């Protein structure tokens, strides 16, 4: 899983549609309409992704997203391996701050955290999927409210999931040892 902030932008003047003589005309002036947070969940080998949009990114928001995943898609799984970066909201404590003790404990016991290295977040497939979402759906567009952003990201997610495009990860252990030399511990013999 990975998250990304998005700035919501409202048009000050309505864009003029393209004609036979001119391309679409958009005024560069805009009005800030707040921010939102996109959360990307992905199961790379299956080719599944789910995008959710929330008004903010807090520990509570993250715990709610994870609980929905654990109690929904992965309800029958005993153990779920979660690959995520080391953001301060991605903690077991977030569950205890959000839910009653017994529910939090049940959720946490099923999760196995696998954090990406500090400068190796590109190893997180969800970050790559989030990058694809950004390029294909969000870049160079203005979203004035969360509802429109939710609709557009849901449509993107549904389209990509219907094609069942999985991730063919090419990096092998020997490649990682070369590329990530600075991350591996130095062992003195």
N, C-alpha and C positions, 0 to 999 in steps of 0.2 A: 504494500500500500504506500501511497505517497499523497502529499497535499500541495496545493498551490494557491496563493492569493490572486484575486482578480479585481481590477478596479472597474466599477460600474460607471458608465459614461452616458449622459443624456445629450442628444443633439440640441443645439440652440436654434438652428434653422433646419427645416426639413430638406433633405437632399433632393436634387433635381434628377429625375430619371434620365437615362441615356436616350438620345434621339439619333436620327440618321446623320446629323451634322456634328453632334457633340457626345462625348462619353458622359457617364454619370458624374455629376458635380456634387461634391461634399464640402461644406464649409469646415475649416480647420478648428473653428471655435467650438468648444464643448463645455458642458457643466458636469462637475463631479457629482455622482449620485451614490457615493458610498463604496464599500468593498464587499467582497464575498470570498468564500474559500471553497475550492474544488477538492474533493477527496476521490482518489482513484484507487479502486480495488481491482486486482487482476489475478487470474489463475492462468499463467502463461502456457502451460502444456495443453490445456483444454481450449484456449482461445477465448476465454471469458473475461469481460471487464464490466465494472459497474461504476458509474460516476454519480456522486451526490454533491449538491451545492448547498452550503449553509451560510448564514450571515456572518459567522465568525469562526475562528479556529482556536478552540480551547481544549483543555483536558476532558471536560465534560462532553463536548461535541465529539471528540475522538472516541471516547468510551462508548457513547451511544451508537456510533457507526460500527464499531467493532462488535458490540453486543448484537446488533441487528444481523451482522454477518454470521456470528457464531450460533445464534438461535434460529437463523433462517437457512441459508445455503448450506452451512456446515453443522446443522443440528444433530446429525447422526454420527459425526466424527468425534472420536475420543480425543484426538490431538490435532491441533492446527499450527503449522509453522508459519509465523508471520515475519516476512522480510520487510524491514522498514529502516529509515534513517534514525539518527540518535537525537531527534528533536525532543525537547523537554516535555512535550505533551504525550509522547508515546511511552507510557509507563504503566506498570501494574497498579500503582497507586491511583491512577485516574479512575479505575473501576471502583475502588473503595470510596473515592470522593463522590462518585455519581450514583451508585446503587447501594442497596442495603447489604450488609455484611455477607449473608449466605449466597446471594446471587453473584456478588462480586467474586467471592471465593470460587464458586463453580466456574465462572467465566475464565478467571486467571489460571486455574489448574489445567484448563484445556489448551492454553496458549503457550507456544514455545517461541520466544523472541530470537530473531536472527538479525542483528543490527549490521548495516553496511559500514565499512570503515569511514572515518571522518572525511577523507578526500576521495572516496570511492563510491559515492552515491549512484554513479552511472551503472553500478553493478545491480541496482534495484530495477527489475523489469518494469515495475509500475511507474517509475520515473520516466522510462522510455515511452511508455504508453501515454503518460501525461503530456510528454513532449509532442507526440503525434496528435493528440486531442487539441493541443494549443495551435499547432500548425494548420490542422485541417478544419478546425471549427471556430477558434476564438480569435486568432491573430487578424489584425486589420478590420475588426468588427467592433461596433459599439453596442454594449448591452446596457439598457437603462435601468433594468431591475432584475432581481434574482429570479423571478418567475420565467422571464424570457431566457435567461442563461440556463435554468434548469431544463426547459423544454428543448433547447438546442443541444445541450450536452447529452440528454437522454436519447435524442434522435441519433446523434453520432454513435453513442454506445450501442444502441439497438442495431444500427446498420453494420457496424464492425462485428458485433457478435453473430449476426445472421450469416456472415461470410465465414465464421468460425476460423479466423486467421489466428493460428497459434504463434508462439515465439520459438524460433530455432536458434537457441543460444550457441554461439560458435566458440566462445572462450574455453580453452582446456586448462587443466591444472598447470602444465608447463608454461603456457602463455601467461597465466596469472602470476607465476613466480617471477617471470621476467618483468612484467609490467608493474607489479606491485612490490618490488624489492624493498622499498622504503617502509612498507607496512609489516613485513615479516620480521620476527624477532631475530636479533643477532645472537647466535649461540657460540660461546667461546669453549673450545675444547682443551 
